[in-house]
Amino acid sequence: MEDSSGKTARDLAPDEAAEACAETESPVKAILRVLRQGERFLVCSHERPDGDAVGSVTAMGMLLEQMGKRADLVSADHVPTIYRGLPGASAIRAVQRVHGPYDAVILLECDGLARARVQGLGKFFQINIDHHATGRKFANLNWIDREAASVGEMVYRLALAAGATITPEMATSLYTTVLTDTGGFRYGGTRASTFAMARELVLAGADPIRIARDVFFSTATSKLLLLGAALVNLKREGRLAWLWVTQQDMVRTCAADEDCEGIVNYAVSIFGVEAAVFLRELPERRIQASLRSKGLVNVSAIAERLGGGGHENAAGCTLEGPLPRALEEILAELRPSVAGFLPDAP
């Protein structure tokens, strides 16, 4: 992309580049302009990648490959077991630092460089594609669509705008992003357009039955044991529920980080509960919190106040320990949100 002074996108400071793009073209067109001009790109998402992260990274890699570009796919953490069968997932390298050179770094589902937990990103031109309610314009180019069901949906729209072919492999990755980030089409981001996209991806070659089986029926034994430990700690207070696991629980059940994913959903699924939180004690005694809501409580606003972020119905943050102190801190934020406009639970 070139501005009136003749500078390319890589020559502009972040604020200058964002302003230039905002004045001249849509984010999609601006991103495609940079992709077409460059040759080598880095694609990454947030630490502890989920289905949307893995699926959107692999789909973006396939798009760049179709465009005749070189794409390096990286993550601070290894791809979770249930997503390792996705097309292209084996190409995602777990790294702590990158060196380049790259014409641009494409960050998917990140509200800042720190969210990726990969060192060395700041020296490259950055493209930020995000759909979180707490998304921020931190990069040289920013495309934030809070109405999108997943970042994969945004990658899909980018691929269509580029004139790319949605191959069965790309469709599989993209369908996985939508299936997982909508919680199996159950969360608030699910709209008529979500089903329309899912239909197009199935027509393009995604197998919805196999993908659902791989995502929902491939649970590790360690996850079930960890879930048992969490359910023992389940507590409820009116419309609010919470549960937790300690680091000792993680060790005793041989659980991995990925085994914590989705445990909070068991608490929020309780009849009469509107918001829930799952707390996991980290090895360094900090506390990781996952928040869920059925729609009446904006948990992203709560997470943001505590240094985290996410969606209105699904968010997270990391708190200082010990666990009892962190629990009281987050309950102090949740209680007024629940009590403010909801009647007492039956």
C-alpha positions in Angstrom: 0.0 0.0 0.0 1.4 3.4 -0.9 0.4 6.9 0.5 0.6 10.3 -1.2 4.2 10.7 0.0 5.2 7.5 -1.8 5.8 5.4 1.3 4.9 1.8 1.3 2.9 0.2 4.1 6.1 -1.0 5.7 7.5 2.5 5.7 4.6 4.0 7.6 4.4 4.3 11.4 1.5 2.4 12.9 -0.7 5.5 13.4 0.1 6.8 9.9 -0.6 3.5 8.2 -4.0 3.1 10.0 -5.0 6.7 9.1 -3.9 6.2 5.5 -5.9 3.0 5.1 -9.0 4.5 6.9 -9.0 7.4 4.5 -8.5 5.5 1.2 -10.0 2.0 1.4 -11.8 -0.6 3.4 -9.8 -2.8 5.8 -10.3 -5.9 3.5 -9.0 -4.0 0.5 -6.1 -2.6 2.4 -5.1 -6.0 3.8 -5.3 -7.6 0.3 -3.1 -4.8 -1.1 -0.4 -5.6 1.5 -0.7 -9.3 0.9 -0.4 -8.9 -2.9 2.6 -6.6 -2.6 4.5 -8.8 -0.1 6.2 -12.2 -0.6 6.7 -13.7 2.9 4.3 -13.5 5.8 4.1 -14.7 9.4 0.6 -15.9 10.7 -0.1 -16.4 14.4 -2.9 -16.3 16.9 -3.2 -16.1 20.6 -1.4 -18.3 23.2 -3.2 -21.6 24.1 -4.9 -21.8 20.7 -8.5 -22.9 20.4 -10.5 -24.1 17.4 -10.9 -20.6 16.0 -7.2 -19.9 16.4 -6.0 -23.1 14.8 -8.6 -23.1 12.0 -8.1 -19.5 11.0 -4.3 -19.7 11.1 -4.3 -22.8 8.8 -7.0 -21.3 6.5 -5.0 -18.0 6.2 -1.9 -20.1 5.4 -3.8 -21.8 2.6 -5.1 -18.4 1.3 -1.5 -17.1 1.1 -0.3 -20.2 -0.6 -3.0 -19.8 -3.3 -1.8 -16.2 -3.7 1.7 -17.5 -4.4 3.1 -16.3 -1.1 5.2 -17.9 1.6 3.5 -18.3 4.9 5.1 -19.3 8.2 2.5 -20.5 10.7 3.5 -20.2 14.4 2.1 -20.4 17.9 3.5 -19.9 21.4 1.9 -23.2 22.4 1.4 -26.6 20.7 -1.8 -27.2 18.8 -4.3 -29.0 21.1 -4.7 -32.7 20.3 -8.3 -32.4 19.0 -7.2 -29.9 16.3 -4.1 -31.7 15.1 -6.0 -33.5 12.5 -7.0 -30.2 10.8 -5.6 -29.7 7.3 -2.3 -27.8 7.7 -2.2 -28.0 11.5 1.1 -29.9 11.3 2.7 -26.8 9.7 2.1 -24.7 12.8 5.4 -24.5 14.7 5.5 -23.9 18.4 8.1 -21.0 18.9 9.0 -18.4 21.5 10.6 -15.9 19.1 10.6 -15.1 15.4 13.3 -13.5 13.3 12.0 -13.0 9.8 12.4 -11.2 7.5 8.7 -10.8 6.9 6.7 -8.4 4.8 4.0 -8.5 7.5 2.8 -10.3 10.5 -0.8 -11.4 10.5 -2.3 -11.6 14.0 -5.6 -13.4 14.4 -7.8 -13.0 17.5 -5.3 -10.9 19.4 -5.9 -7.7 21.3 -2.2 -6.9 21.3 1.2 -8.3 20.6 1.4 -9.7 24.1 -1.6 -11.9 23.5 0.4 -14.0 21.0 3.2 -14.5 23.6 5.8 -14.7 20.7 8.8 -12.4 20.9 10.1 -10.4 17.9 6.7 -9.5 16.4 7.0 -5.8 17.0 9.7 -5.1 14.4 7.5 -6.1 11.5 4.5 -4.5 9.8 1.4 -5.9 11.7 -2.1 -6.8 10.4 -4.7 -7.3 13.1 -7.8 -9.3 12.4 -10.1 -9.7 15.4 -13.8 -10.2 16.3 -13.6 -9.9 20.1 -15.8 -7.3 21.9 -12.5 -6.1 23.5 -10.6 -5.9 20.2 -8.2 -3.0 19.9 -6.6 -1.1 17.0 -3.0 -1.8 18.0 -1.5 -2.7 14.6 -0.5 -1.0 11.4 -3.6 -2.3 9.8 -6.7 -3.2 11.8 -9.8 -5.1 10.8 -12.2 -5.6 13.8 -15.7 -7.0 13.2 -17.4 -7.7 16.5 -20.4 -9.1 14.6 -18.4 -12.0 13.1 -19.1 -15.4 14.6 -15.4 -16.2 14.4 -12.1 -14.9 13.1 -12.4 -17.8 10.6 -15.5 -16.1 9.2 -13.4 -13.0 8.5 -10.7 -15.1 6.9 -13.4 -16.6 4.7 -14.6 -13.2 3.6 -11.0 -12.2 2.9 -10.5 -15.3 0.8 -13.7 -14.6 -1.2 -12.6 -11.0 -1.7 -9.2 -12.3 -3.0 -10.9 -14.6 -5.5 -9.5 -17.6 -3.9 -10.9 -21.1 -4.2 -12.4 -22.5 -1.0 -10.9 -25.9 -1.2 -12.2 -28.8 1.0 -9.2 -28.4 3.2 -9.8 -24.7 3.7 -13.5 -25.3 4.2 -12.7 -27.9 6.9 -10.6 -25.4 8.8 -13.1 -22.6 8.5 -16.1 -24.7 9.5 -14.1 -25.7 12.6 -13.7 -22.1 13.6 -17.4 -21.4 13.4 -18.5 -24.6 15.1 -16.1 -24.1 18.0 -16.5 -20.3 18.5 -20.3 -20.5 18.5 -20.2 -23.5 20.9 -21.9 -25.7 18.4 -24.2 -22.9 17.2 -25.3 -22.1 20.7 -23.7 -18.8 21.6 -24.9 -15.2 21.0 -22.8 -14.7 17.9 -24.8 -17.2 16.0 -26.9 -15.5 13.2 -28.6 -16.4 10.0 -25.4 -15.5 8.2 -23.5 -18.0 10.4 -25.7 -20.9 9.1 -25.4 -19.5 5.5 -21.6 -19.6 5.8 -21.7 -23.0 7.3 -23.8 -24.2 4.4 -21.4 -22.8 1.8 -18.4 -24.5 3.6 -20.2 -27.8 3.6 -20.9 -27.4 -0.1 -17.2 -26.6 -0.5 -16.2 -29.9 1.0 -16.3 -29.6 4.8 -17.8 -32.7 6.5 -19.9 -31.4 9.4 -20.4 -34.8 11.0 -16.7 -35.7 11.0 -15.7 -32.3 12.3 -18.3 -32.4 15.1 -17.1 -35.9 16.0 -13.5 -34.8 16.1 -14.3 -31.7 18.2 -16.9 -33.0 20.6 -16.2 -36.8 20.8 -12.5 -36.9 21.2 -12.2 -36.2 24.9 -9.0 -37.3 26.6 -9.2 -39.3 29.8 -7.2 -36.7 31.6 -9.8 -34.1 30.8 -12.6 -36.2 32.2 -10.6 -36.7 35.4 -9.9 -33.0 35.6 -13.6 -32.3 35.1 -14.4 -34.6 38.0 -12.0 -32.6 40.2 -13.6 -29.3 39.1 -17.2 -30.6 39.7 -16.3 -31.6 43.2 -15.6 -27.9 43.8 -18.7 -26.6 42.1 -20.5 -23.8 44.0 -23.7 -21.9 43.3 -25.0 -18.6 44.6 -28.3 -17.7 43.0 -27.8 -17.0 39.3 -24.0 -17.3 39.7 -21.9 -20.5 39.7 -18.2 -21.2 39.9 -15.7 -24.1 40.1 -12.0 -24.5 40.1 -9.0 -26.8 40.0 -5.6 -26.5 41.7 -2.2 -27.1 40.2 -2.2 -30.3 42.3 -5.3 -31.4 40.5 -3.6 -30.8 37.2 -0.6 -32.9 38.2 -2.7 -35.7 39.7 -4.9 -36.1 36.6 -2.0 -35.7 34.2 -4.0 -32.9 32.6 -2.7 -30.5 29.9 -3.6 -26.9 29.4 -6.0 -27.9 26.7 -8.0 -30.1 29.1 -9.2 -27.0 30.9 -11.1 -25.8 27.8 -14.8 -25.9 28.1 -15.0 -26.9 31.8 -16.7 -23.6 32.6 -19.6 -24.5 30.3 -20.7 -27.2 32.8 -21.3 -24.5 35.4 -23.1 -22.1 33.1 -25.3 -24.9 31.8 -27.0 -25.2 35.2 -30.7 -24.3 35.1 -31.2 -20.8 36.6 -27.5 -19.9 36.3 -26.8 -16.8 34.1 -23.0 -16.4 34.6 -20.2 -18.7 35.6 -16.5 -18.7 36.1 -13.9 -21.5 36.1 -10.6 -20.8 37.9 -7.4 -22.8 37.2 -4.3 -22.4 39.3 -1.2 -22.0 37.2 2.2 -23.5 38.1 3.5 -20.0 39.2 0.4 -19.7 41.4 -1.3 -17.1 39.2 -5.0 -17.8 38.5 -6.5 -18.2 35.0 -10.2 -17.4 34.9 -12.7 -18.4 32.2 -16.1 -16.6 32.3 -19.3 -17.5 30.5 -22.7 -16.0 30.3 -26.0 -17.0 28.8 -26.5 -13.5 27.4 -27.7 -11.2 30.1 -24.3 -10.6 31.7 -21.5 -9.0 29.6 -18.5 -11.0 30.9 -16.1 -9.3 28.4 -16.6 -6.0 30.3 -15.8 -7.8 33.6 -12.8 -9.5 32.1 -11.5 -6.3 30.6 -11.7 -4.5 34.0 -9.5 -7.3 35.4 -6.9 -7.0 32.5 -8.4 -9.6 30.2 -11.0 -9.6 27.4 -13.1 -11.6 25.0 -16.7 -11.8 23.9 -19.8 -10.6 25.7 -20.7 -14.2 26.5 -17.2 -15.8 26.7 -14.2 -14.1 28.1 -11.1 -14.6 30.3 -8.4 -13.0 32.4 -5.4 -13.9 34.6 -5.4 -12.8 38.2 -2.8 -12.8 41.0 -3.1 -15.7 43.4 -3.6 -17.3 45.8 -6.8 -19.0 44.5 -9.2 -17.8 47.4 -8.1 -14.2 46.8 -8.6 -14.4 43.1 -12.0 -16.0 43.5 -13.2 -13.2 45.8 -11.9 -10.6 43.3 -13.8 -12.0 40.4 -16.9 -12.7 42.4 -16.9 -9.1 43.6 -17.1 -8.1 39.9 -19.7 -10.7 39.0 -22.2 -10.4 41.8 -23.3 -6.8 41.0 -23.6 -7.7 37.4 -25.9 -10.5 38.2 -27.9 -8.8 40.9 -28.2 -5.5 39.0 -31.0 -6.6 36.7 -31.8 -10.3 37.3 -34.3 -11.6 39.8 -33.3 -14.2 42.4 -32.8 -17.7 41.1 -35.7 -20.1 41.7 
